[in-house]
């Protein structure tokens, strides 16, 4: 994947510290910055706001950070 795509829609941890070493060589996408993201056949709802990259599926219950007035909660 080119660095131009990562800058717009994804992030990675090329050298994560333990206990997150399993994240090395993986890329995570912001669901709100691509046309569609799916988990087990469900189209995810992007988390509100521009900072959080959360993927909301029917099994996940809120409240969720990222919306108006949720800073620091």
N, CA, C and O atoms as CSV, one atom per row, in Angstrom:
chain,resi,resn,atom,element,x,y,z
A,1,UNK,N,N,0.846,-1.174,0.000
A,1,UNK,CA,C,0.000,0.000,0.000
A,1,UNK,C,C,0.886,1.229,0.000
A,1,UNK,O,O,1.873,1.286,0.733
A,2,UNK,N,N,0.542,2.209,-0.813
A,2,UNK,CA,C,1.343,3.408,-0.894
A,2,UNK,C,C,1.136,4.325,0.298
A,2,UNK,O,O,0.082,4.314,0.934
A,3,UNK,N,N,2.160,5.120,0.590
A,3,UNK,CA,C,2.084,6.026,1.736
A,3,UNK,C,C,1.009,7.085,1.552
A,3,UNK,O,O,0.491,7.606,2.541
A,4,UNK,N,N,0.654,7.424,0.294
A,4,UNK,CA,C,-0.404,8.410,0.075
A,4,UNK,C,C,-1.749,7.903,0.563
A,4,UNK,O,O,-2.535,8.685,1.098
A,5,UNK,N,N,-2.040,6.613,0.396
A,5,UNK,CA,C,-3.289,6.036,0.893
A,5,UNK,C,C,-3.274,6.002,2.415
A,5,UNK,O,O,-4.275,6.346,3.044
A,6,UNK,N,N,-2.181,5.603,3.011
A,6,UNK,CA,C,-2.094,5.550,4.471
A,6,UNK,C,C,-2.335,6.910,5.104
A,6,UNK,O,O,-2.990,7.010,6.142
A,7,UNK,N,N,-1.811,7.951,4.485
A,7,UNK,CA,C,-1.966,9.294,5.051
A,7,UNK,C,C,-3.419,9.729,5.068
A,7,UNK,O,O,-3.811,10.524,5.922
A,8,UNK,N,N,-4.214,9.233,4.157
A,8,UNK,CA,C,-5.609,9.648,4.051
A,8,UNK,C,C,-6.579,8.717,4.766
A,8,UNK,O,O,-7.554,9.189,5.350
A,9,UNK,N,N,-6.341,7.420,4.739
A,9,UNK,CA,C,-7.372,6.491,5.185
A,9,UNK,C,C,-6.917,5.434,6.176
A,9,UNK,O,O,-7.746,4.658,6.650
A,10,UNK,N,N,-5.631,5.373,6.508
A,10,UNK,CA,C,-5.165,4.269,7.343
A,10,UNK,C,C,-3.977,4.680,8.195
A,10,UNK,O,O,-3.360,5.724,7.985
A,11,UNK,N,N,-3.681,3.831,9.155
A,11,UNK,CA,C,-2.487,4.025,9.966
A,11,UNK,C,C,-1.885,2.678,10.294
A,11,UNK,O,O,-2.540,1.644,10.164
A,12,UNK,N,N,-0.632,2.696,10.722
A,12,UNK,CA,C,0.034,1.451,11.092
A,12,UNK,C,C,1.036,1.735,12.206
A,12,UNK,O,O,1.379,2.884,12.484
A,13,UNK,N,N,1.485,0.673,12.822
A,13,UNK,CA,C,2.512,0.741,13.854
A,13,UNK,C,C,3.662,-0.151,13.391
A,13,UNK,O,O,3.661,-1.347,13.682
A,14,UNK,N,N,4.639,0.401,12.680
A,14,UNK,CA,C,5.703,-0.432,12.116
A,14,UNK,C,C,6.587,-1.115,13.159
A,14,UNK,O,O,7.151,-2.176,12.893
A,15,UNK,N,N,6.709,-0.519,14.331
A,15,UNK,CA,C,7.565,-1.096,15.360
A,15,UNK,C,C,6.889,-0.948,16.736
A,15,UNK,O,O,7.394,-0.226,17.596
A,16,UNK,N,N,5.751,-1.629,16.944
A,16,UNK,CA,C,5.016,-1.458,18.203
A,16,UNK,C,C,5.752,-2.087,19.386
A,16,UNK,O,O,6.482,-3.065,19.229
A,17,UNK,N,N,5.551,-1.518,20.549
A,17,UNK,CA,C,6.152,-2.053,21.771
A,17,UNK,C,C,5.278,-3.165,22.339
A,17,UNK,O,O,4.066,-3.182,22.125
A,18,UNK,N,N,5.897,-4.089,23.062
A,18,UNK,CA,C,5.108,-5.115,23.735
A,18,UNK,C,C,4.140,-4.444,24.703
A,18,UNK,O,O,4.507,-3.406,25.254
A,19,UNK,N,N,2.968,-4.934,24.950
A,19,UNK,CA,C,2.417,-6.209,24.481
A,19,UNK,C,C,1.672,-6.097,23.159
A,19,UNK,O,O,0.867,-6.973,22.841
A,20,UNK,N,N,1.912,-5.055,22.382
A,20,UNK,CA,C,1.192,-4.842,21.125
A,20,UNK,C,C,1.992,-5.276,19.904
A,20,UNK,O,O,1.698,-4.842,18.791
A,21,UNK,N,N,2.988,-6.115,20.091
A,21,UNK,CA,C,3.869,-6.521,18.992
A,21,UNK,C,C,3.113,-7.177,17.842
A,21,UNK,O,O,3.581,-7.133,16.704
A,22,UNK,N,N,1.962,-7.781,18.106
A,22,UNK,CA,C,1.183,-8.422,17.035
A,22,UNK,C,C,0.653,-7.427,16.008
A,22,UNK,O,O,0.217,-7.836,14.931
A,23,UNK,N,N,0.681,-6.141,16.312
A,23,UNK,CA,C,0.206,-5.127,15.375
A,23,UNK,C,C,1.213,-4.823,14.273
A,23,UNK,O,O,0.857,-4.208,13.268
A,24,UNK,N,N,2.456,-5.242,14.444
A,24,UNK,CA,C,3.484,-4.986,13.422
A,24,UNK,C,C,3.055,-5.588,12.087
A,24,UNK,O,O,2.469,-6.669,12.040
A,25,UNK,N,N,3.351,-4.884,11.020
A,25,UNK,CA,C,3.061,-5.330,9.654
A,25,UNK,C,C,1.570,-5.423,9.347
A,25,UNK,O,O,1.180,-6.119,8.410
A,26,UNK,N,N,0.727,-4.730,10.124
A,26,UNK,CA,C,-0.706,-4.651,9.849
A,26,UNK,C,C,-1.083,-3.193,9.609
A,26,UNK,O,O,-0.395,-2.279,10.064
A,27,UNK,N,N,-2.175,-2.991,8.895
A,27,UNK,CA,C,-2.674,-1.653,8.603
A,27,UNK,C,C,-4.110,-1.577,9.093
A,27,UNK,O,O,-4.889,-2.506,8.879
A,28,UNK,N,N,-4.467,-0.479,9.749
A,28,UNK,CA,C,-5.834,-0.241,10.204
A,28,UNK,C,C,-6.421,0.907,9.386
A,28,UNK,O,O,-5.734,1.883,9.085
A,29,UNK,N,N,-7.691,0.778,9.033
A,29,UNK,CA,C,-8.356,1.793,8.218
A,29,UNK,C,C,-9.371,2.585,9.027
A,29,UNK,O,O,-10.063,2.036,9.884
A,30,UNK,N,N,-9.453,3.874,8.747
A,30,UNK,CA,C,-10.535,4.695,9.267
A,30,UNK,C,C,-11.777,4.362,8.444
A,30,UNK,O,O,-11.801,4.598,7.235
A,31,UNK,N,N,-12.784,3.829,9.075
A,31,UNK,CA,C,-13.990,3.419,8.339
A,31,UNK,C,C,-14.655,4.594,7.628
A,31,UNK,O,O,-15.255,4.407,6.569
A,32,UNK,N,N,-14.564,5.785,8.180
A,32,UNK,CA,C,-15.197,6.953,7.577
A,32,UNK,C,C,-14.464,7.543,6.399
A,32,UNK,O,O,-14.964,8.475,5.768
A,33,UNK,N,N,-13.287,7.023,6.083
A,33,UNK,CA,C,-12.496,7.598,4.988
A,33,UNK,C,C,-12.396,6.687,3.775
A,33,UNK,O,O,-11.651,6.980,2.839
A,34,UNK,N,N,-13.123,5.610,3.783
A,34,UNK,CA,C,-13.166,4.704,2.627
A,34,UNK,C,C,-14.622,4.487,2.236
A,34,UNK,O,O,-15.525,4.832,2.999
A,35,UNK,N,N,-14.858,3.924,1.068
A,35,UNK,CA,C,-16.221,3.749,0.573
A,35,UNK,C,C,-17.052,2.795,1.422
A,35,UNK,O,O,-18.243,3.025,1.632
A,36,UNK,N,N,-16.427,1.722,1.911
A,36,UNK,CA,C,-17.165,0.735,2.696
A,36,UNK,C,C,-16.188,-0.140,3.459
A,36,UNK,O,O,-15.146,-0.530,2.932
A,37,UNK,N,N,-16.532,-0.449,4.711
A,37,UNK,CA,C,-15.788,-1.402,5.523
A,37,UNK,C,C,-16.786,-2.407,6.061
A,37,UNK,O,O,-17.906,-2.037,6.414
A,38,UNK,N,N,-16.401,-3.669,6.129
A,38,UNK,CA,C,-17.302,-4.704,6.624
A,38,UNK,C,C,-16.570,-5.626,7.585
A,38,UNK,O,O,-15.377,-5.888,7.438
A,39,UNK,N,N,-17.310,-6.110,8.569
A,39,UNK,CA,C,-16.829,-7.095,9.524
A,39,UNK,C,C,-17.857,-8.213,9.543
A,39,UNK,O,O,-19.021,-7.980,9.868
A,40,UNK,N,N,-17.439,-9.425,9.197
A,40,UNK,CA,C,-18.339,-10.582,9.164
A,40,UNK,C,C,-19.614,-10.304,8.386
A,40,UNK,O,O,-20.694,-10.736,8.789
A,41,UNK,N,N,-19.500,-9.586,7.277
A,41,UNK,CA,C,-20.643,-9.315,6.415
A,41,UNK,C,C,-21.461,-8.091,6.791
A,41,UNK,O,O,-22.354,-7.700,6.040
A,42,UNK,N,N,-21.180,-7.475,7.940
A,42,UNK,CA,C,-21.893,-6.268,8.360
A,42,UNK,C,C,-21.126,-5.035,7.910
A,42,UNK,O,O,-19.924,-4.925,8.152
A,43,UNK,N,N,-21.813,-4.110,7.258
A,43,UNK,CA,C,-21.187,-2.838,6.942
A,43,UNK,C,C,-21.083,-2.043,8.236
A,43,UNK,O,O,-22.079,-1.841,8.931
A,44,UNK,N,N,-19.896,-1.601,8.551
A,44,UNK,CA,C,-19.679,-0.891,9.810
A,44,UNK,C,C,-20.082,0.566,9.680
A,44,UNK,O,O,-20.065,1.137,8.590
A,45,UNK,N,N,-20.444,1.159,10.811
A,45,UNK,CA,C,-20.685,2.593,10.906
A,45,UNK,C,C,-19.411,3.213,11.441
A,45,UNK,O,O,-18.909,2.774,12.476
A,46,UNK,N,N,-18.874,4.215,10.774
A,46,UNK,CA,C,-17.688,4.868,11.322
A,46,UNK,C,C,-18.033,5.614,12.609
A,46,UNK,O,O,-19.134,6.145,12.758
A,47,UNK,N,N,-17.091,5.643,13.517
A,47,UNK,CA,C,-17.253,6.406,14.742
A,47,UNK,C,C,-17.260,7.889,14.391
A,47,UNK,O,O,-16.520,8.317,13.506
A,48,UNK,N,N,-18.085,8.674,15.071
A,48,UNK,CA,C,-18.165,10.108,14.794
A,48,UNK,C,C,-16.831,10.794,15.062
A,48,UNK,O,O,-15.994,10.286,15.809
A,49,UNK,N,N,-16.651,11.936,14.450
A,49,UNK,CA,C,-15.441,12.722,14.671
A,49,UNK,C,C,-14.338,12.314,13.722
A,49,UNK,O,O,-14.459,11.323,13.001
A,50,UNK,N,N,-13.266,13.076,13.723
A,50,UNK,CA,C,-12.175,12.823,12.784
A,50,UNK,C,C,-10.994,12.120,13.437
A,50,UNK,O,O,-10.093,11.660,12.736
A,51,UNK,N,N,-10.977,12.026,14.765
A,51,UNK,CA,C,-9.822,11.447,15.441
A,51,UNK,C,C,-9.934,9.938,15.600
A,51,UNK,O,O,-8.968,9.217,15.350
A,52,UNK,N,N,-11.083,9.458,16.006
A,52,UNK,CA,C,-11.241,8.043,16.311
A,52,UNK,C,C,-11.476,7.222,15.051
A,52,UNK,O,O,-12.177,7.652,14.135
A,53,UNK,N,N,-10.881,6.040,15.021
A,53,UNK,CA,C,-11.030,5.168,13.863
A,53,UNK,C,C,-11.911,3.978,14.147
A,53,UNK,O,O,-11.811,2.964,13.456
A,54,UNK,N,N,-12.777,4.069,15.148
A,54,UNK,CA,C,-13.594,2.931,15.556
A,54,UNK,C,C,-14.569,2.460,14.499
A,54,UNK,O,O,-15.072,3.236,13.687
A,55,UNK,N,N,-14.816,1.180,14.537
A,55,UNK,CA,C,-15.769,0.546,13.637
A,55,UNK,C,C,-16.927,0.065,14.486
A,55,UNK,O,O,-16.726,-0.762,15.375
A,56,UNK,N,N,-18.121,0.550,14.245
A,56,UNK,CA,C,-19.284,0.205,15.035
A,56,UNK,C,C,-20.125,-0.799,14.255
A,56,UNK,O,O,-20.561,-0.525,13.136
A,57,UNK,N,N,-20.347,-1.965,14.859
A,57,UNK,CA,C,-21.177,-3.018,14.268
A,57,UNK,C,C,-22.414,-3.215,15.142
A,57,UNK,O,O,-22.464,-2.675,16.247
A,58,UNK,N,N,-23.414,-3.970,14.684
A,58,UNK,CA,C,-24.634,-4.147,15.485
A,58,UNK,C,C,-24.397,-4.733,16.876
A,58,UNK,O,O,-25.208,-4.509,17.775
A,59,UNK,N,N,-23.312,-5.474,17.076
A,59,UNK,CA,C,-23.048,-6.097,18.374
A,59,UNK,C,C,-22.461,-5.127,19.395
A,59,UNK,O,O,-22.436,-5.430,20.587
A,60,UNK,N,N,-21.997,-3.981,18.951
A,60,UNK,CA,C,-21.321,-3.029,19.836
A,60,UNK,C,C,-22.331,-1.982,20.301
A,60,UNK,O,O,-23.078,-1.427,19.496
A,61,UNK,N,N,-22.345,-1.722,21.590
A,61,UNK,CA,C,-23.269,-0.751,22.183
A,61,UNK,C,C,-22.502,0.477,22.657
A,61,UNK,O,O,-21.382,0.357,23.153
A,62,UNK,N,N,-23.098,1.656,22.507
A,62,UNK,CA,C,-22.490,2.916,22.913
A,62,UNK,C,C,-22.760,3.229,24.356
A,62,UNK,O,O,-23.253,2.366,25.083
A,63,UNK,N,N,-22.463,4.406,24.796
A,63,UNK,CA,C,-22.116,5.572,23.991
A,63,UNK,C,C,-20.700,5.497,23.430
A,63,UNK,O,O,-19.846,4.775,23.946
A,64,UNK,N,N,-20.474,6.254,22.371
A,64,UNK,CA,C,-19.195,6.246,21.683
A,64,UNK,C,C,-18.542,7.618,21.754
A,64,UNK,O,O,-19.223,8.643,21.706
A,65,UNK,N,N,-17.232,7.631,21.867
A,65,UNK,CA,C,-16.477,8.887,21.812
A,65,UNK,C,C,-16.462,9.400,20.378
A,65,UNK,O,O,-16.709,8.653,19.431
A,66,UNK,N,N,-16.172,10.673,20.240
A,66,UNK,CA,C,-15.977,11.245,18.918
A,66,UNK,C,C,-17.018,12.255,18.518
A,66,UNK,O,O,-16.720,13.179,17.762
A,67,UNK,N,N,-18.239,12.103,19.007
A,67,UNK,CA,C,-19.291,13.049,18.663
A,67,UNK,C,C,-19.126,14.356,19.418
A,67,UNK,O,O,-18.254,14.488,20.277
A,68,UNK,N,N,-19.960,15.298,19.094
A,68,UNK,CA,C,-19.924,16.599,19.767
A,68,UNK,C,C,-20.053,16.419,21.276
A,68,UNK,O,O,-20.842,15.599,21.747
A,69,UNK,N,N,-19.291,17.176,22.014
A,69,UNK,CA,C,-19.332,17.191,23.476
A,69,UNK,C,C,-18.821,15.914,24.131
A,69,UNK,O,O,-19.133,15.678,25.298
A,70,UNK,N,N,-18.040,15.066,23.428
A,70,UNK,CA,C,-17.532,13.831,24.029
A,70,UNK,C,C,-16.042,13.882,24.301
A,70,UNK,O,O,-15.474,12.874,24.722
A,71,UNK,N,N,-15.391,14.997,24.084
A,71,UNK,CA,C,-13.942,15.104,24.303
A,71,UNK,C,C,-13.602,14.741,25.758
A,71,UNK,O,O,-14.170,15.302,26.696
A,72,UNK,N,N,-12.687,13.815,25.925
A,72,UNK,CA,C,-12.248,13.430,27.260
A,72,UNK,C,C,-13.168,12.473,27.997
A,72,UNK,O,O,-12.953,12.218,29.182
A,73,UNK,N,N,-14.168,11.943,27.349
A,73,UNK,CA,C,-15.099,11.008,28.006
A,73,UNK,C,C,-14.902,9.606,27.514
A,73,UNK,O,O,-15.598,8.692,27.958
